[in-house]
Amino acid sequence: MKYLCLVYLDDTHWSACPDQECFDFAKELAESGRLVAAEPLHPGHTATTVRLRNGQTALYDGPFAETKELLAGFYLIDAKDLNEALNIAARIPPVKYGSIEVRPVRELSVAGYHSFSHQAAPR
């Protein structure tokens, strides 16, 4: 089953974890067959939030949620169960500086759907 491990950090710890440490951990997960994807994100101030209400699109600078910790990156993993996913999340290097939210990936129930992760991006 796939799990999304969302990395949250505050501004003071955004760059605290060395890139090499994150790279080495991702490489280890990839070699074990557990890594589906992983990417760091730019800081929250570079984000734009899009909302659609009553047919009107509204754009907001930055993340919409008011919080001290912002989404800093993610690891999409393949684990046998939640327990294994939590054990992997506890080893993600930035956990020492922020938090990791672990969420199971929900499969869409659409006839003929397999997975977008294995298909070409829509044009």
Secondary structure, 3 states (H helix, E strand, C coil): CEEEEEEEECHHHCCCCCHHHHHHHHHHHHHCCCEEEEEECCCHHHCEEEEEECCEEEEEECCCCCCCCEEEEEEEEECCCHHHHHHHHCCCHHHHCCEEEEEECCCCCCCCCCCHHHCCCCC
